C-alpha cells in the first residue's frame, strides 16, 4: 500500500483548519510546522508529556511556602530539631535532582559565653529511607565543637539575627509521582538563652522555601 501524501502546491503552505475555519496546523513550504494554539503531545517518544527531557532542564518549579512563625530549638543542646521551614514537591522523575531555595532567619542569644548553631535538611516521603539527609544539603554534621557550626561567635547577650539564603541540591531524589518533603533541622551549641529559626516577629520578616526539579 502506497503512502498517503498531502502536498500543497509549490510555494504554498499546507493548512489544517479547526472547526471555526481558522488555521490550526500550518506546514510551511520547507516543512516548518506551526500550531495556532498550545499543543498537547502524548505517547512515549516525545520530549513533552510522558517523554524524556534533556538532561539539565528544569522540568518543574514548585509553589512557594512561607510563614511568619519560628521554632525555638532549645539552648545548648546537640539534639537535632525540625523547624517550621518545610515544604513538599512531587518529582516527575526518580533520577532527578532537587534544588532547594530557602530564605530564613536564625536568632541566637547567649549571655554566658561562646555559642553557635548548625543546620541540615531532612528528606521524607513514601519510598525514602528513614533518617535521610542528602549529602549536598547540610553543614558539618559534628554536634560539638566550635568549628563545626554554621555560625559560631563569642558572647552576645543582646542577641543577634542572621539571615540565611540557601541554594542546595539533593543530587538524586530516588522516587517519582509521590510527594517528597524537605524540612530544615537545627541544633545549638552552648547557647544559654535561645536559638530560634524561621521568621522575626519584630520586623515582619518571613521565611520562604521553594524547589526546582532538574532532569539528570
Secondary structure as UniProt FT lines:
FT   TURN            10..11
FT   STRAND          14..17
FT   TURN            19..20
FT   STRAND          23..27
FT   TURN            29..30
FT   STRAND          33..35
FT   TURN            49..50
FT   TURN            55..56
FT   STRAND          58..61
FT   STRAND          65..67
FT   STRAND          70..72
FT   STRAND          81..90
FT   TURN            94..95
FT   STRAND          97..110
FT   STRAND          115..124
FT   TURN            126..127
FT   HELIX           135..137
FT   HELIX           146..148
FT   STRAND          151..153
FT   STRAND          156..170
FT   STRAND          179..189
FT   STRAND          194..198
FT   TURN            201..204
FT   STRAND          207..214
//
